[in-house]
Amino acid sequence: MLINFESPVQPVDACARQAFVEILNLILLSKDVAQLDRLLRKHDIGKEYRRLSGWFKWSYADYSFTLWQRMEFGSEACFRNKVLEVKHVALLCEDRYRHPAVIN
């Protein structure tokens, strides 16, 4: 899988770095874009200060999953550069998921 890291996570708070790691783990665990969206939404429910969407804003436009960091928790303003970008096709690559019926 190819993940394009466009800029570093800004050190606004330790929780922002932890949220980024959690989002990255969800990307790596997802089999496709729909599952990634479900995992992000599920993970975002019920957490007050640690909500992922409070620290980051994401988009699925132009066949890419793109992530921006908010300037502070819950802010509408984001840093200028996107943090990372993953093409949807990268989440569907053959090397990402092997059907359980396939035997080597």
Secondary structure as the mmCIF struct_conf table of DSSP 4:
data_model
#
loop_
_struct_conf.conf_type_id
_struct_conf.id
_struct_conf.beg_label_comp_id
_struct_conf.beg_label_asym_id
_struct_conf.beg_label_seq_id
_struct_conf.end_label_comp_id
_struct_conf.end_label_asym_id
_struct_conf.end_label_seq_id
STRN STRN1 ILE A 3 PHE A 5
BEND BEND1 SER A 7 SER A 7
HELX_LH_PP_P HELX_LH_PP_P1 PRO A 8 GLN A 10
BEND BEND2 VAL A 12 VAL A 12
HELX_RH_AL_P HELX_RH_AL_P1 ALA A 14 LEU A 29
BEND BEND3 LYS A 31 ASP A 32
HELX_RH_AL_P HELX_RH_AL_P2 VAL A 33 ASP A 44
TURN_TY1_P TURN_TY1_P1 ILE A 45 GLY A 46
BEND BEND4 GLU A 48 GLU A 48
TURN_TY1_P TURN_TY1_P2 TYR A 49 ARG A 50
HELX_RH_AL_P HELX_RH_AL_P3 LEU A 52 TRP A 55
STRN STRN2 PHE A 56 SER A 59
HELX_RH_3T_P HELX_RH_3T_P1 ALA A 61 TYR A 63
STRN STRN3 SER A 64 GLN A 69
STRN STRN4 ARG A 70 ARG A 70
BEND BEND5 MET A 71 GLU A 72
TURN_TY1_P TURN_TY1_P3 PHE A 73 GLY A 74
BEND BEND6 GLU A 76 GLU A 76
STRN STRN5 CYS A 78 CYS A 78
BEND BEND7 ARG A 80 ASN A 81
BEND BEND8 VAL A 83 VAL A 83
STRN STRN6 LEU A 84 LYS A 87
HELX_RH_3T_P HELX_RH_3T_P2 HIS A 88 LEU A 92
TURN_TY1_P TURN_TY1_P4 GLU A 94 ARG A 96
TURN_TY1_P TURN_TY1_P5 PRO A 100 ALA A 101
#
